Amino acid sequence: MIYCAKKQFRIALFTLLLTHLFWVPWVSAQPIASEDALWISGFEGQVISARFPLIDGAYQLPDYSVADQLEWVIAELAVGETTTVAEVQQRFTSAFDAPTIADFFNDNLRINFPDAAILDLIAMTPVSAVAIIDGTSGPTSSGFLQINSQYSGDELISFLQVQNFFGTIQFPDDQILELDAALDKFQSFQPDNSIFVGYIDQQNQCQPISTRSALTPRALGSIFKMWVLGGLAEEVADVQIDTSDPITLVAAERASGGTINSEPLGTVFSVQDMATLMMGISDNTATDHLHELVGRAGIGQVVQDYGVADPDILLPFLNISEQFHVFSRFDLPTALSYVNGTEPFQETFLSNQIEPLGPSFPTNFPFFHQQLLTDGTWAASPADVCQTLAGLRATAEDNGALELVDIAMASQAAFPNLRNEWDRVWYKGGSLASGANGLHVLANAWLLENSGDFPPYVVVGLANNPAGGIDQFNINSVLARVIELVRRFEP
């Protein structure tokens, strides 16, 4: 393990489950017996082009600075290359010790991953990429690579981590589960779990295949950002906003946990890039900028238009900073008065007491009410989340609105190998945690679709525990098995 002297940089060769990028490789298994298969006839799906097409064995990457940096890292792993200190200084921020990084490439990475290529692209946003790389030989042939770069300035590498990739972390007991047993096991982990496995029919309605408590609202974490994206897409379709319009990073919309808070104020992003950051790395500051751009009323209308069963639970539609203020700026009785109040009361409270507090960054919270992580935040049922994915998929193509949605939602797959199995992979996850008790909310939602006769399949797993302590390894292992089973459904 190597630590660079100046900042929090770490490069390691070991197995690690990342907190925000939930990855679980697939495990080979026998096909589902015909009596367990789903037969749907006559479904005419959209013609779908892969967002990151694989041509002649190479992923075609978008015009992002991080894509250029990723390609440079891969090129440096070619046998016979030598990484110089000057190259490191040209590519990395000054927080890195250039000689140490050069030695790491020359003495470790190239030896472990010689002539490496990208085997699978898990995530790609304007500032970050996650990929599985595969070397031709050496002590370690496969690796899990994460790279971040600056959006502004010289667009230098700000984070690089490469880990040995040993294969599946899907637990052996889960590899043999059939669908109903997998859903039962998912439900057993927490007192307040819900899961939906189904598809979107030709009338754009979600149809269940197998579910558990799928109509029960649960806390969502960052899955709520799908409605922000939907509101933005409507504005694009109506020619109120263009995907290339500039959005300037301003202090008034910076939120706690925003990755782009490290960028200088005044940095200019495009609408498309902000949307992709909001979905691909769940950036909170990008979210609050887009919430302000679209407006609370427009987002609230999308919640209703998409068919959420009880939209009042989500209204008035708070941004990140406003929700954090509910958790942490008021004593508990006052916070509960807002959470349990009527919608007119909440609107008045929001206007008079929450909005004047401004952004939640820098963080300075006098309280932190853990119980509100599950009982006082954005909530909807798995069926609502599926219907929201259906609403996003039905976005009009006008003025690039559907392309906006597709680029943003496809920027993160969360698990490896999905892009090799599906033409369209959309994902949004979310979590809420406390320092003392870990995860109280862990939410995952996928839309998976192939061109032709396959319908769009949807998997939504919402785990809630007011006491915290959700084990993401258990959750992800079962969800990986569920997705594996979904891929084997028959058209």
C-alpha positions as CSV (number, residue, x, y, z in Angstrom):
1,M,0.0,0.0,0.0
2,I,1.3,3.5,-0.9
3,Y,0.4,6.7,0.8
4,C,1.3,10.0,-0.8
5,A,2.6,12.5,1.7
6,K,0.6,15.6,1.1
7,K,-3.2,14.7,1.1
8,Q,-5.6,11.9,1.4
9,F,-4.4,10.0,-1.7
10,R,-4.1,6.2,-1.5
11,I,-3.2,3.6,-4.0
12,A,-3.7,0.0,-2.9
13,L,-3.7,-3.4,-4.4
14,F,-6.4,-5.2,-2.3
15,T,-10.1,-6.0,-2.5
16,L,-12.4,-3.2,-1.3
17,L,-16.1,-2.5,-1.7
18,L,-16.5,1.2,-2.5
19,T,-19.2,3.0,-0.5
20,H,-20.9,4.8,-3.4
21,L,-20.1,2.4,-6.3
22,F,-21.7,-0.9,-5.4
23,W,-20.1,-3.5,-7.5
24,V,-20.7,-7.3,-7.6
25,P,-19.5,-9.4,-10.5
26,W,-21.8,-12.0,-12.0
27,V,-21.5,-15.7,-11.4
28,S,-22.2,-18.3,-14.0
29,A,-25.2,-20.4,-13.4
30,Q,-27.6,-22.8,-15.2
31,P,-30.4,-21.2,-17.2
32,I,-33.7,-20.8,-15.4
33,A,-36.1,-23.6,-16.0
34,S,-38.8,-22.9,-18.5
35,E,-41.6,-22.9,-15.8
36,D,-39.8,-20.0,-14.1
37,A,-39.3,-18.0,-17.2
38,L,-41.3,-14.9,-18.1
39,W,-42.9,-15.0,-21.5
40,I,-44.0,-11.7,-23.1
41,S,-45.0,-11.6,-26.7
42,G,-45.5,-8.7,-29.1
43,F,-43.4,-6.2,-27.2
44,E,-41.7,-3.8,-29.6
45,G,-38.9,-2.0,-27.8
46,Q,-36.9,1.1,-28.7
47,V,-33.9,0.7,-30.9
48,I,-31.1,1.3,-28.4
49,S,-27.6,2.3,-29.1
50,A,-25.1,1.5,-26.3
51,R,-24.0,4.7,-24.5
52,F,-20.4,3.4,-24.5
53,P,-20.1,1.2,-27.5
54,L,-17.5,-1.5,-27.7
55,I,-15.8,-1.4,-31.1
56,D,-12.9,-3.7,-32.0
57,G,-12.5,-4.5,-28.3
58,A,-12.3,-0.9,-27.2
59,Y,-14.9,1.2,-25.4
60,Q,-15.7,4.4,-27.2
61,L,-15.4,7.1,-24.5
62,P,-17.0,10.5,-24.4
63,D,-15.1,13.8,-24.8
64,Y,-14.4,14.2,-21.0
65,S,-11.1,15.2,-19.5
66,V,-11.2,12.1,-17.3
67,A,-11.5,9.9,-20.4
68,D,-8.3,11.3,-21.7
69,Q,-6.6,10.7,-18.3
70,L,-7.9,7.1,-18.2
71,E,-6.6,6.4,-21.7
72,W,-3.2,7.8,-20.6
73,V,-3.1,5.5,-17.6
74,I,-4.0,2.5,-19.7
75,A,-1.3,3.4,-22.3
76,E,1.3,3.7,-19.5
77,L,0.7,0.0,-18.7
78,A,2.0,-1.2,-22.0
79,V,5.0,-3.4,-21.7
80,G,8.1,-1.4,-22.5
81,E,6.7,2.0,-21.4
82,T,8.4,4.0,-18.7
83,T,6.5,6.6,-16.7
84,T,8.6,9.6,-16.0
85,V,8.4,12.1,-13.1
86,A,7.8,14.8,-15.7
87,E,4.7,12.9,-17.1
88,V,3.3,12.6,-13.6
89,Q,3.8,16.3,-12.9
90,Q,2.0,17.1,-16.1
91,R,-0.9,14.8,-15.4
92,F,-1.5,14.9,-11.6
93,T,-2.3,17.6,-9.2
94,S,0.5,19.0,-6.9
95,A,-1.0,17.0,-4.0
96,F,0.8,13.9,-5.3
97,D,4.4,13.1,-4.8
98,A,5.5,12.7,-8.5
99,P,8.5,10.4,-7.9
100,T,6.4,8.1,-5.8
101,I,3.7,7.9,-8.4
102,A,6.2,7.3,-11.2
103,D,7.7,4.4,-9.2
104,F,4.3,3.0,-8.5
105,F,3.6,2.8,-12.3
106,N,7.0,1.4,-13.1
107,D,7.4,-1.0,-10.2
108,N,3.8,-2.1,-9.5
109,L,1.0,-1.3,-11.9
110,R,2.8,-2.2,-15.1
111,I,4.1,-5.4,-13.5
112,N,0.7,-6.5,-12.2
113,F,-1.3,-5.3,-15.2
114,P,1.0,-5.6,-18.3
115,D,-0.6,-4.4,-21.6
116,A,-3.9,-3.9,-19.7
117,A,-7.1,-3.0,-21.5
118,I,-10.5,-1.9,-20.2
119,L,-12.5,-5.1,-19.8
120,D,-15.6,-3.4,-18.5
121,L,-16.6,0.3,-18.0
122,I,-18.7,0.5,-14.9
123,A,-19.1,4.3,-14.6
124,M,-18.1,7.4,-16.6
125,T,-18.9,11.0,-15.8
126,P,-17.1,14.3,-16.7
127,V,-14.9,14.0,-13.6
128,S,-14.7,10.3,-12.8
129,A,-14.4,6.8,-14.2
130,V,-14.6,3.3,-12.8
131,A,-13.4,0.3,-14.9
132,I,-12.3,-3.3,-14.7
133,I,-8.9,-3.6,-16.5
134,D,-7.4,-6.8,-17.6
135,G,-3.7,-7.5,-18.2
136,T,-2.2,-10.1,-20.5
137,S,-0.1,-11.7,-17.9
138,G,1.6,-11.1,-14.5
139,P,0.8,-11.9,-10.9
140,T,-2.5,-10.1,-11.2
141,S,-4.4,-10.1,-14.5
142,S,-7.5,-8.1,-13.5
143,G,-7.9,-4.9,-11.6
144,F,-10.6,-2.5,-10.4
145,L,-9.6,1.1,-11.4
146,Q,-11.1,4.3,-10.2
147,I,-9.8,7.7,-11.5
148,N,-11.0,11.3,-10.8
149,S,-9.9,14.5,-12.5
150,Q,-10.6,18.2,-12.1
151,Y,-13.4,19.7,-14.2
152,S,-11.7,23.1,-14.4
153,G,-8.2,24.4,-15.0
154,D,-5.7,21.9,-16.3
155,E,-8.1,19.0,-15.7
156,L,-5.5,17.1,-13.7
157,I,-5.9,13.7,-12.0
158,S,-7.1,14.2,-8.4
159,F,-7.5,10.6,-7.4
160,L,-6.3,7.2,-8.7
161,Q,-6.8,3.9,-7.1
162,V,-6.2,0.4,-8.6
163,Q,-7.1,-2.7,-6.7
164,N,-6.8,-6.4,-7.4
165,F,-10.0,-7.7,-8.8
166,F,-10.5,-11.3,-7.6
167,G,-13.9,-11.9,-9.0
168,T,-17.2,-12.3,-7.4
169,I,-18.2,-11.2,-4.0
170,Q,-21.6,-12.8,-4.5
171,F,-21.8,-15.1,-1.5
172,P,-22.0,-18.8,-2.3
173,D,-25.4,-19.3,-0.7
174,D,-26.8,-16.6,-3.0
175,Q,-25.6,-18.2,-6.2
176,I,-28.2,-20.9,-6.1
177,L,-31.2,-18.8,-5.1
178,E,-34.2,-18.6,-7.4
179,L,-36.1,-15.4,-7.7
180,D,-38.7,-15.8,-4.9
181,A,-36.0,-17.1,-2.5
182,A,-33.7,-14.2,-3.3
183,L,-36.5,-11.7,-2.6
184,D,-37.3,-13.4,0.7
185,K,-33.7,-13.2,1.7
186,F,-33.6,-9.5,0.8
187,Q,-36.6,-8.9,3.0
188,S,-34.9,-10.8,5.9
189,F,-32.0,-8.3,6.3
190,Q,-33.9,-5.3,7.6
191,P,-37.2,-4.6,9.3
192,D,-38.3,-2.1,6.6
193,N,-37.1,-3.5,3.3
194,S,-39.1,-3.5,0.0
195,I,-38.2,-4.9,-3.4
196,F,-39.8,-4.8,-6.9
197,V,-38.8,-6.9,-9.9
198,G,-40.8,-6.3,-13.0
199,Y,-41.0,-4.8,-16.4
200,I,-42.5,-1.8,-18.2
201,D,-45.3,-2.8,-20.6
202,Q,-46.3,-1.2,-23.9
203,Q,-48.6,1.2,-22.1
204,N,-45.6,2.5,-20.1
205,Q,-46.9,0.9,-16.9
206,C,-44.9,-1.1,-14.5
207,Q,-45.9,-4.7,-14.2
208,P,-44.6,-6.9,-11.4
209,I,-42.9,-10.2,-11.8
210,S,-42.1,-10.8,-8.1
211,T,-42.3,-8.2,-5.3
212,R,-42.2,-7.8,-1.6
213,S,-43.9,-4.8,0.1
214,A,-43.6,-3.0,-3.2
215,L,-46.4,-0.5,-2.5
216,T,-45.0,0.6,0.8
217,P,-43.1,3.9,0.8
218,R,-39.5,3.8,2.0
219,A,-36.8,6.4,2.5
220,L,-34.9,6.8,-0.8
221,G,-31.7,8.7,-0.3
222,S,-30.5,10.1,-3.6
223,I,-32.9,8.2,-5.8
224,F,-35.0,11.4,-5.4
225,K,-32.7,13.0,-7.9
226,M,-34.5,11.1,-10.7
227,W,-37.4,13.6,-10.3
228,V,-35.0,16.5,-10.6
229,L,-33.7,15.0,-13.8
230,G,-37.3,14.5,-15.1
231,G,-38.1,18.2,-14.4
232,L,-35.0,19.2,-16.2
233,A,-35.8,17.0,-19.2
234,E,-39.3,18.6,-19.4
235,E,-37.7,22.0,-19.6
236,V,-35.4,20.9,-22.3
237,A,-38.2,19.4,-24.3
238,D,-40.2,22.6,-24.0
239,V,-37.1,24.7,-25.2
240,Q,-36.9,26.5,-21.9
241,I,-33.4,25.1,-21.2
242,D,-30.8,23.8,-23.7
243,T,-28.5,20.9,-22.7
244,S,-25.5,23.1,-23.6
245,D,-26.5,26.1,-21.5
246,P,-23.9,27.2,-18.9
247,I,-24.5,26.8,-15.2
248,T,-22.0,28.7,-13.0
249,L,-20.9,27.2,-9.7
250,V,-22.1,29.5,-7.0
251,A,-21.8,29.5,-3.2
252,A,-25.5,29.8,-2.7
253,E,-26.1,26.3,-4.2
254,R,-23.2,24.4,-2.7
255,A,-24.4,21.4,-0.7
256,S,-22.7,19.1,1.8
257,G,-21.2,16.1,0.2
258,G,-20.8,17.8,-3.2
259,T,-17.8,16.5,-5.1
260,I,-17.6,19.6,-7.2
261,N,-17.3,21.8,-4.1
262,S,-13.6,21.4,-4.7
263,E,-13.9,23.3,-8.0
264,P,-13.4,27.1,-7.9
265,L,-16.5,29.2,-7.5
266,G,-17.4,30.6,-11.0
267,T,-16.5,27.4,-12.7
268,V,-18.9,27.0,-15.7
269,F,-20.6,23.6,-16.3
270,S,-23.0,22.6,-19.0
271,V,-26.5,21.6,-18.1
272,Q,-25.7,18.1,-19.5
273,D,-22.6,17.7,-17.4
274,M,-24.4,18.9,-14.3
275,A,-27.1,16.3,-14.9
276,T,-24.6,13.6,-15.5
277,L,-22.7,14.5,-12.3
278,M,-26.0,14.4,-10.4
279,M,-26.8,10.9,-11.5
280,G,-23.4,9.3,-12.1
281,I,-21.7,10.3,-8.9
282,S,-24.8,11.5,-7.1
283,D,-23.2,15.0,-6.7
284,N,-25.2,17.0,-4.2
285,T,-24.0,20.4,-5.3
286,A,-24.9,19.6,-9.0
287,T,-28.3,18.6,-7.7
288,D,-29.0,21.8,-5.9
289,H,-27.9,23.9,-8.9
290,L,-30.4,21.9,-11.1
291,H,-33.1,22.1,-8.5
292,E,-32.8,25.9,-8.5
293,L,-32.7,26.0,-12.3
294,V,-35.8,23.9,-12.8
295,G,-37.7,25.2,-9.8
296,R,-39.6,23.4,-7.0
297,A,-42.9,23.7,-8.7
298,G,-41.7,22.1,-11.9
299,I,-40.1,19.1,-10.1
300,G,-43.2,18.7,-8.0
301,Q,-45.3,18.5,-11.2
302,V,-43.1,15.7,-12.5
303,V,-43.6,13.8,-9.3
304,Q,-47.4,13.9,-10.0
305,D,-47.1,13.3,-13.8
306,Y,-45.0,10.2,-13.4
307,G,-47.7,8.6,-11.3
308,V,-46.3,8.4,-7.8
309,A,-49.1,6.9,-5.7
310,D,-48.9,9.5,-2.9
311,P,-47.1,12.5,-4.2
312,D,-47.8,14.5,-1.0
313,I,-45.1,12.5,0.7
314,L,-42.5,14.1,-1.6
315,L,-44.0,17.6,-1.6
316,P,-42.9,20.3,-1.1
317,F,-39.9,19.0,-3.0
318,L,-36.8,19.8,-1.0
319,N,-33.3,20.2,-2.3
320,I,-30.3,18.7,-0.6
321,S,-29.4,21.6,1.6
322,E,-33.1,22.0,2.7
323,Q,-33.4,18.4,3.6
324,F,-30.1,18.5,5.6
325,H,-31.4,21.5,7.5
326,V,-34.5,19.4,8.5
327,F,-32.1,16.8,9.9
328,S,-29.7,19.1,11.7
329,R,-30.7,22.8,12.1
330,F,-33.7,22.5,14.4
331,D,-34.4,20.8,17.7
332,L,-36.3,17.6,17.3
333,P,-39.8,18.8,18.2
334,T,-39.5,21.6,15.7
335,A,-38.1,19.3,13.0
336,L,-41.0,16.8,13.7
337,S,-43.5,19.6,13.4
338,Y,-42.3,20.1,9.9
339,V,-42.1,16.4,9.0
340,N,-45.6,15.7,10.3
341,G,-47.2,19.0,9.3
342,T,-49.8,19.5,6.5
343,E,-48.5,20.6,3.2
344,P,-49.6,24.2,3.7
345,F,-47.8,24.2,7.0
346,Q,-44.7,22.7,5.4
347,E,-44.7,25.3,2.6
348,T,-44.9,28.2,5.1
349,F,-42.2,26.6,7.3
350,L,-40.0,26.1,4.3
351,S,-40.4,29.6,3.2
352,N,-39.9,31.3,6.6
353,Q,-37.5,29.0,8.4
354,I,-35.6,26.6,6.0
355,E,-34.9,28.7,2.9
356,P,-33.3,31.6,4.8
357,L,-30.7,29.2,6.1
358,G,-29.1,29.0,2.7
359,P,-26.6,26.3,1.6
360,S,-25.5,23.4,3.8
361,F,-21.9,23.8,2.8
362,P,-19.7,24.5,4.7
363,T,-21.1,22.1,7.2
364,N,-22.1,23.5,10.6
365,F,-24.9,21.4,12.1
366,P,-26.0,22.0,15.7
367,F,-28.2,18.8,15.7
368,F,-28.4,15.5,13.9
369,H,-31.6,13.6,14.3
370,Q,-30.9,10.0,13.2
371,Q,-34.6,9.0,13.3
372,L,-35.4,11.4,10.5
373,L,-33.0,9.6,8.1
374,T,-35.8,7.1,7.5
375,D,-38.9,8.9,8.9
376,G,-38.3,12.5,7.7
377,T,-36.9,12.5,4.2
378,W,-37.8,11.8,0.6
379,A,-39.8,8.6,0.4
380,A,-41.7,6.5,-2.2
381,S,-42.4,2.9,-2.8
382,P,-40.4,0.6,-5.1
383,A,-43.4,0.6,-7.5
384,D,-43.3,4.4,-7.6
385,V,-39.6,4.2,-8.4
386,C,-40.3,1.8,-11.3
387,Q,-43.0,4.1,-12.6
388,T,-40.6,7.0,-12.4
389,L,-38.1,5.1,-14.5
390,A,-40.9,4.5,-16.9
391,G,-41.6,8.2,-17.0
392,L,-38.0,9.0,-17.7
393,R,-37.8,6.4,-20.4
394,A,-40.9,8.0,-22.1
395,T,-39.2,11.5,-22.2
396,A,-39.8,13.2,-25.5
397,E,-36.9,13.2,-27.9
398,D,-37.6,16.9,-28.6
399,N,-34.5,19.1,-28.4
400,G,-32.3,16.4,-27.0
401,A,-34.4,15.8,-23.8
402,L,-34.3,12.0,-24.0
403,E,-30.6,12.1,-24.8
404,L,-30.1,14.2,-21.7
405,V,-31.8,11.6,-19.6
406,D,-30.0,8.7,-21.3
407,I,-26.6,10.1,-20.9
408,A,-27.2,10.9,-17.2
409,M,-28.9,7.7,-16.3
410,A,-26.4,5.5,-18.2
411,S,-23.3,7.1,-16.7
412,Q,-23.4,4.6,-13.7
413,A,-24.1,0.9,-13.8
414,A,-23.0,0.2,-10.2
415,F,-22.2,-3.5,-11.0
416,P,-19.7,-4.9,-13.4
417,N,-20.6,-6.7,-16.6
418,L,-24.1,-5.2,-17.1
419,R,-23.0,-3.2,-20.1
420,N,-21.9,-6.5,-21.7
421,E,-25.3,-8.0,-21.2
422,W,-27.7,-5.1,-21.9
423,D,-28.0,-2.4,-24.5
424,R,-29.3,0.1,-22.0
425,V,-28.2,0.2,-18.4
426,W,-29.7,2.9,-16.2
427,Y,-29.0,3.1,-12.5
428,K,-29.5,5.3,-9.5
429,G,-28.7,4.6,-6.0
430,G,-28.9,6.4,-2.7
431,S,-27.9,6.1,0.9
432,L,-28.2,7.9,4.2
433,A,-25.9,7.2,7.1
434,S,-24.9,8.4,10.6
435,G,-21.4,8.2,11.8
436,A,-22.3,6.1,14.8
437,N,-24.6,3.6,13.3
438,G,-23.7,3.3,9.6
439,L,-26.3,3.1,6.9
440,H,-29.9,3.7,7.7
441,V,-31.0,3.9,4.1
442,L,-29.6,1.9,1.1
443,A,-31.5,2.2,-2.1
444,N,-30.8,0.8,-5.6
445,A,-32.7,1.0,-8.8
446,W,-31.9,-0.3,-12.3
447,L,-33.6,-0.2,-15.7
448,L,-32.2,-2.9,-18.0
449,E,-33.2,-3.1,-21.7
450,N,-32.2,-4.7,-24.9
451,S,-33.3,-3.7,-28.4
452,G,-36.0,-5.9,-30.0
453,D,-38.5,-8.0,-28.2
454,F,-37.2,-7.8,-24.6
455,P,-39.2,-5.3,-22.4
456,P,-37.4,-2.9,-20.1
457,Y,-36.8,-4.8,-16.9
458,V,-36.7,-2.9,-13.6
459,V,-35.1,-3.9,-10.3
460,V,-35.7,-1.7,-7.2
461,G,-34.4,-2.6,-3.8
462,L,-35.0,-0.3,-0.9
463,A,-33.5,-1.1,2.5
464,N,-34.4,1.0,5.6
465,N,-33.4,0.5,9.2
466,P,-34.2,3.3,11.7
467,A,-31.4,1.9,13.9
468,G,-28.8,1.8,11.2
469,G,-26.3,-0.9,10.6
470,I,-27.4,-2.0,7.1
471,D,-24.9,-4.4,5.6
472,Q,-24.3,-3.4,2.0
473,F,-22.4,-6.6,1.2
474,N,-25.4,-8.7,2.0
475,I,-27.7,-6.4,0.1
476,N,-25.5,-6.2,-3.0
477,S,-24.9,-9.9,-3.1
478,V,-28.6,-10.7,-3.3
479,L,-29.3,-7.9,-5.8
480,A,-26.5,-9.2,-8.0
481,R,-28.3,-12.6,-8.0
482,V,-31.6,-11.0,-8.8
483,I,-30.2,-9.1,-11.8
484,E,-28.5,-12.3,-13.0
485,L,-31.9,-14.0,-12.9
486,V,-33.6,-11.2,-14.7
487,R,-31.2,-11.5,-17.6
488,R,-32.4,-15.0,-18.1
489,F,-36.0,-14.2,-18.5
490,E,-37.4,-15.2,-21.9
491,P,-39.0,-12.7,-24.2
